[in-house]
């Protein structure tokens, strides 16, 4: 069974919403983190740990992009 246009639209909008949700989470994490770092509320040890969490989130997005790219046929 092939995919019809409605199936494609559903997948497309679900993936788009998923991508926007990930970006929003990154923004919601990064902005307060930068603020608290700038104000001096974050210790060095906590800053390293929070930076690692942020990097893991970015890596997850990168791996998702890589998975989609590897499945595309040109």
N, C-alpha and C positions, 0 to 999 in steps of 0.2 A: 504494500500500500504506500503510495506516495504522499507527500505533504501538500495540502492545499493552502491557499492564500491565508485563510483564517488561522490555520495552525501556525503558519510562519509569523503572522502578526502577533499572535499570543506569545510565542517564544521570544520574538524581538522585543516586545514591550516588557516582558518579565526580565530579560537580560538587561535592558536599559535601566529599569527601576533598580535592579540589583547593583549595577555599576554606580548609579547616582547615590544609592544608600551607602555604599562603601566610601565614596568620596565625601559624603556628608559626615560620616563617622570619623574619617581622618581629619576633617576640618574642625569638628567638635572637640576632638582630642588635641590637635595642634595649637589652636588659638589660646585656650586657657593655659596649656603647658607653657607656651612662649610667654604669656603674661606673668605667670608665677615664677618662671625662671628670671625674667627681667626684673621682677620685684625682689628677687633674692629669697623667696620662700622655699625653693627647692634645693635640698642639699646635693652635693656632688654625687653621692651614692644613689640617691633617689633619681636624680637626673639621668644617670647612666641607665638605670633600670627602665625608666619611662621611655627613654630614647630607644632602647632595645625593643620594647613593646611596639612603639611606633614603627620601627624598622620591620618587625615581623608582620605587622598589618600591611605595610607597603610591599613586602615580599609576597604576601598572599595575593595581592592584586597583580603583581608582576607574573606570578605563576599562572594565575587565571588567564591573563592576556596571552601568555605563551601557549597555554593549552588550546585556546581558541585559534590562535595563529597557526599552530601546527596542524589543526584539522581543516584549515581552509585549502581548497583546491583551486588553483588558478588555471 
